[in-house]
């Protein structure tokens, strides 16, 4: 049974999510602010965290930043604002999905199931392999990337996308295939999510972003 951590300062929202989560068969823990969620995550492990952005003590973005220092648990962020900046900022911090309030609890549970499914599948597909392309080293087993011997910190989804590109190096990958294979067929977002992550990935790779080639009107290819 998968365990969820629901983080929101509004008890009513926590209760609604908890009700649907328990109905779907999840175990549920709760927290009411950012400071509390950090302490809980240091003591327990979860399969997914659902966290609001606007909270007292410590906001969701700041809490996510701290959690990512010691934990890679998937995070779905909740927000009353749907601005692109907030979404991009969340993805840069390492969240896995972004849901705008008010939301459908049923849709949220579908997103939870999709993120957990992807997370578990990716854990099982790690290969014992290390590849090197000039000063770029990719360690699939350790889930690590090095640029000129310096470890690069990426968001979980950046790792997923990058490893997929490298494993399929030399192959022209359409946007549709990248989205379906990296995010899943049940992904609720759009093409801009892929473009945003490619930009973040190129920024992380620095001079070796040259290996990610844009195929105009098609998608991308890793040329190493």
Secondary structure, DSSP 8 states (H G I E B T S, - for coil): --EEEEE-S-HHHHHHHHHHHHHTT-EEEEESSHHHHHHHHHH---SEEEEESS-SSS-HHHHHHHHTTT----EEEEES---HHHHHHHHHHT-SEEEESS--HHHHHHHHHHHHHHHHHHHHT--S-EEEETTEEEETTTTEEEETTEE----HHHHHHHHHHHHTTTS-EEHHHHIIIII-TT--S-HHHHHHHHHHHHHHHGGGGGGEEEETTTEEEE--
